[in-house]
Amino acid sequence: AREYLEQVQVIDKQINQKLKKAQMLRQSLYGQGISYESTGKKTGYCANAFEKTVAKVVDYEQEANVLIDCLIEKRLEIEKAIAAIPDDKQREVLEHKYLYFQDWDQISAEMGYSKSHLYELHRMGLEKITFLKEHSKS
């Protein structure tokens, strides 16, 4: 159940990595001016490197867009799975952990529970996710 719920965060990290790479390449373009010879023509090497860099930026952004679509679908699926848990507190812990990506200290401060109590709510919530997933297959 934990691995299932963590898929949202994994996809989110992949998106951020793609966008970070695109941003770094985009920033490198600012220093890659196209040089011109006295004839006014672009030099082959510099123009080619510039074009390749622009193409790679576009590739990273397209890959991120595909992942964003996947993230939306997976997030909705996981929100639905968490919403099916009848216990409010267990559901809230799972939402904070797997949809808002909060760590235990943040969840503890927000909900006003000790970490050990949160761990117990988390464990019971995961058991219900596993139970619901197993029974939805049959």
C-alpha positions as CSV (number, residue, x, y, z in Angstrom):
1,A,0.0,0.0,0.0
2,R,2.8,2.4,0.8
3,E,4.5,1.9,-2.5
4,Y,1.2,2.4,-4.2
5,L,0.6,5.7,-2.4
6,E,4.1,6.9,-2.9
7,Q,3.7,6.9,-6.7
8,V,2.3,10.5,-6.7
9,Q,5.5,11.7,-5.0
10,V,7.8,9.7,-7.3
11,I,6.1,11.2,-10.4
12,D,6.2,14.7,-8.9
13,K,9.9,14.3,-8.4
14,Q,10.4,13.1,-11.9
15,I,8.5,16.2,-13.2
16,N,10.6,18.5,-11.1
17,Q,13.8,16.9,-12.4
18,K,12.8,17.3,-16.0
19,L,11.8,20.9,-15.5
20,K,15.0,21.6,-13.6
21,K,17.0,20.2,-16.5
22,A,15.0,22.3,-19.0
23,Q,15.6,25.4,-16.9
24,M,19.3,24.8,-16.6
25,L,19.6,24.4,-20.3
26,R,17.5,27.4,-21.0
27,Q,19.8,29.5,-18.7
28,S,22.8,28.2,-20.6
29,L,21.3,29.5,-23.8
30,Y,21.7,33.1,-22.6
31,G,25.4,32.7,-22.7
32,Q,25.3,30.9,-26.0
33,G,24.9,33.8,-28.4
34,I,25.1,33.0,-32.0
35,S,28.3,34.4,-33.5
36,Y,28.5,35.9,-36.9
37,E,31.4,36.1,-39.3
38,S,32.2,39.3,-41.1
39,T,29.9,38.0,-44.0
40,G,26.9,38.1,-41.6
41,K,26.3,34.3,-41.7
42,K,25.9,32.2,-38.6
43,T,28.9,30.1,-37.8
44,G,27.9,26.4,-38.2
45,Y,29.1,25.1,-34.8
46,C,27.6,27.7,-32.6
47,A,24.2,27.7,-34.4
48,N,24.1,23.9,-34.3
49,A,24.9,23.8,-30.6
50,F,22.3,26.5,-30.0
51,E,19.6,24.6,-32.0
52,K,20.5,21.3,-30.2
53,T,20.1,23.0,-26.8
54,V,16.8,24.5,-27.7
55,A,15.6,21.1,-29.0
56,K,16.6,19.4,-25.7
57,V,14.8,22.1,-23.7
58,V,11.7,21.3,-25.7
59,D,12.2,17.6,-25.2
60,Y,12.5,17.9,-21.4
61,E,9.4,20.1,-21.3
62,Q,7.4,17.7,-23.4
63,E,8.5,14.8,-21.2
64,A,7.4,16.8,-18.1
65,N,4.0,17.4,-19.7
66,V,3.5,13.7,-20.3
67,L,4.4,13.1,-16.6
68,I,2.0,15.8,-15.5
69,D,-0.8,14.1,-17.2
70,C,0.2,10.8,-15.5
71,L,0.5,12.6,-12.2
72,I,-3.0,14.0,-12.4
73,E,-4.5,10.6,-13.2
74,K,-2.5,8.9,-10.4
75,R,-3.3,11.6,-7.9
76,L,-7.0,11.3,-8.6
77,E,-6.8,7.5,-8.2
78,I,-5.0,7.7,-4.9
79,E,-7.3,10.5,-3.6
80,K,-10.2,8.2,-4.3
81,A,-8.5,5.3,-2.5
82,I,-7.7,7.4,0.5
83,A,-11.2,8.9,0.5
84,A,-12.6,5.3,0.8
85,I,-11.1,4.9,4.3
86,P,-13.9,5.4,6.8
87,D,-11.8,6.7,9.7
88,D,-11.3,10.5,9.4
89,K,-7.9,10.6,11.3
90,Q,-6.4,7.7,9.3
91,R,-7.5,9.4,6.1
92,E,-6.1,12.7,7.1
93,V,-2.7,11.2,8.0
94,L,-2.5,9.5,4.6
95,E,-3.5,12.7,2.8
96,H,-0.8,14.7,4.6
97,K,1.8,12.1,3.9
98,Y,1.1,11.0,0.4
99,L,-0.8,13.9,-1.2
100,Y,0.8,16.9,0.5
101,F,4.2,15.3,0.9
102,Q,4.6,16.4,4.5
103,D,7.1,14.8,6.9
104,W,6.1,13.4,10.3
105,D,7.1,16.6,12.1
106,Q,4.9,18.7,9.9
107,I,2.0,16.3,10.3
108,S,2.4,16.1,14.0
109,A,2.4,19.9,14.3
110,E,-0.6,20.3,12.1
111,M,-2.7,17.6,13.6
112,G,-1.6,17.9,17.2
113,Y,-0.7,14.2,17.7
114,S,2.5,12.6,18.8
115,K,4.6,10.9,16.1
116,S,4.0,7.5,17.6
117,H,0.2,8.0,17.4
118,L,0.6,9.2,13.8
119,Y,2.6,6.1,13.0
120,E,-0.3,3.9,14.4
121,L,-2.9,5.9,12.4
122,H,-0.7,5.5,9.3
123,R,-0.3,1.8,9.8
124,M,-4.0,1.2,10.2
125,G,-4.8,3.4,7.2
126,L,-2.3,1.5,5.1
127,E,-4.0,-1.8,6.2
128,K,-7.3,-0.4,5.0
129,I,-5.8,0.7,1.7
130,T,-4.5,-2.9,1.2
131,F,-7.8,-4.4,2.2
132,L,-9.8,-2.1,-0.1
133,K,-7.4,-2.7,-3.1
134,E,-7.6,-6.5,-2.6
135,H,-11.4,-6.5,-2.4
136,S,-11.8,-4.2,-5.4
137,K,-10.0,-6.8,-7.6
138,S,-12.5,-9.6,-6.9
